[in-house]
């Protein structure tokens, strides 16, 4: 087995790096592929805003002509400046069930991080704060929603083998249409709105939503300061997140809670296009955008994975 850092200017290397999970999970109906274009962007040092002040390296584990593992290691300087730490992130981690592959990949990642003065390796955590992160440790029988990590059940034990320890838990849940919220909750919400002066801003078009994104992201920066892995996002990252948001959003499902003219919080719900991503194997071009657009309009599943509230309103019932 050979571990090597890839040249991100080499199309063949980039293709090998991106293709590995598609090979690993080709017979796994639970896995939802990422957008290939989004993964490719993380390897593009000229276009991705991460590289304006930070650095990353990408490693492959190969046996002959076969790719058997991959990992990215990140030096996120804005994060380290914010926490006054020396932390490297790992991301894009995929492997066959082989402890020696994991050991080789993490040895390479640690060596790269060590040369940059970084002392701790955490992850999986990505290139922007909103990237899905973590390793699945339970619920392997469930299909992953769009943007939610999925991995085989052998991943946790392989990571523990190299000394990795869990730092925080995140949970996902399902709610079916029959699980109706009690009528009392809706009455209470109307009472709180009237008593506290809250009102809900609704959107009908993406053009209108686009003008609000900078204000929403400003609240996003202030709402999650106590969340694991937090660091302030900059304007370039906000623009990229906003563009990604517009690509998969239905403006009618995005709500902003206002207190007079100030944004108090927000709740974003998206059409879940996981099934379409599986059908097109993460590729919108040249023809994958057709089923993706159809799925946006016909899916019966919604994904709620973004919501925030300014700290001063946490006990006021705004959420």
Long-range contacts (C-beta under 8 A, 24 or more apart in sequence): 1-61, 1-62, 1-63, 1-68, 1-100, 1-101, 1-104, 2-61, 2-62, 2-63, 3-59, 3-60, 3-61, 3-62, 3-104, 3-105, 3-107, 3-108, 4-59, 4-60, 4-62, 5-57, 5-58, 5-59, 5-108, 5-112, 6-58, 6-59, 6-60, 8-43, 8-44, 8-45, 8-58, 13-60, 14-40, 14-43, 16-60, 16-67, 17-43, 17-58, 17-60, 17-67, 17-70, 17-92, 18-43, 19-67, 20-60, 20-67, 20-69, 20-70, 20-94, 21-94, 22-281, 22-282, 23-67, 24-94, 24-96, 24-152, 25-150, 28-150, 28-152, 29-143, 29-278, 30-140, 30-141, 30-142, 30-143, 30-144, 30-150, 31-144, 31-150, 31-278, 32-143, 32-144, 32-145, 32-146, 32-148, 32-150, 32-274, 32-277, 32-278, 33-277, 33-278, 33-281, 33-282, 34-277, 34-282, 35-277, 35-282, 35-284, 36-281, 36-282, 36-283, 37-283, 37-284, 37-285, 38-244, 39-92, 39-282, 42-72, 42-91, 42-92, 42-126, 42-127, 48-127, 48-240, 49-128, 49-234, 49-236, 49-237, 49-239, 49-240, 50-74, 50-76, 50-127, 50-128, 50-237, 52-234, 52-236, 53-77, 53-78, 54-78, 55-116, 56-127, 57-109, 57-112, 58-92, 59-105, 59-108, 59-109, 59-112, 61-95, 61-101, 61-104, 61-105, 68-95, 68-96, 68-98, 68-101, 69-94, 69-95, 69-96, 69-98, 69-101, 69-102, 69-104, 69-105, 70-94, 70-95, 70-105, 71-105, 71-106, 71-108, 71-109, 73-108, 73-109, 73-112, 73-113, 73-121, 74-125, 74-126, 74-127, 75-113, 75-116, 75-118, 76-231, 78-231, 78-232, 78-234, 79-229, 79-231, 80-118, 82-230, 82-231, 82-232, 83-231, 85-120, 86-117, 86-118, 86-119, 86-120, 87-118, 87-119, 87-120, 87-121, 87-122, 88-112, 88-113, 88-116, 88-118, 88-120, 88-121, 88-122, 89-121, 89-122, 89-123, 89-124, 89-125, 89-126, 90-121, 90-122, 90-123, 90-124, 90-125, 91-123, 91-124, 91-125, 91-126, 91-127, 91-131, 91-133, 92-124, 93-123, 93-124, 94-151, 95-155, 95-158, 97-152, 97-154, 97-158, 99-158, 99-161, 99-162, 102-158, 102-159, 102-161, 102-162, 103-161, 103-162, 106-162, 122-167, 122-229, 124-149, 125-229, 128-233, 128-237, 128-240, 128-241, 129-229, 129-230, 129-231, 129-233, 129-237, 130-241, 130-306, 133-229, 134-170, 135-159, 137-166, 139-172, 142-174, 143-274, 144-274, 145-172, 145-272, 145-274, 145-301, 145-303, 145-305, 146-248, 146-270, 146-272, 146-273, 146-274, 146-277, 146-303, 147-303, 147-305, 148-172, 148-305, 167-228, 168-228, 188-317, 189-317, 192-316, 192-317, 192-318, 196-259, 196-316, 196-317, 196-318, 197-259, 197-260, 198-257, 198-258, 198-259, 198-264, 198-316, 198-317, 198-318, 199-257, 199-258, 200-255, 200-256, 200-257, 200-258, 201-255, 201-256, 201-257, 201-258, 202-252, 202-255, 203-251, 203-252, 203-254, 204-251, 204-252, 205-251, 206-246, 206-249, 206-251, 208-251, 209-245, 209-246, 209-249, 209-251, 209-254, 210-242, 210-246, 212-256, 213-238, 213-242, 213-245, 213-246, 214-238, 214-242, 215-263, 216-256, 216-263, 216-266, 217-241, 217-242, 218-263, 219-263, 219-264, 219-265, 219-266, 219-308, 219-310, 220-266, 220-308, 222-310, 222-311, 223-265, 223-308, 223-309, 223-310, 223-311, 224-308, 225-311, 248-273, 248-296, 250-296, 253-302, 257-309, 257-318, 257-319, 259-313, 259-318, 263-310, 264-309, 264-310, 264-313, 264-316, 264-318, 265-307, 265-308, 265-309, 265-310, 265-313, 265-318, 265-319, 266-306, 266-307, 266-308, 267-304, 267-306, 267-307, 267-319, 268-304, 268-305, 268-306, 268-307, 269-302, 269-303, 269-304, 270-302, 270-303, 270-304, 270-305, 271-295, 271-296, 271-297, 271-299, 271-301, 271-302, 271-303, 272-299, 272-301, 272-302, 272-303, 273-299, 274-301, 275-299
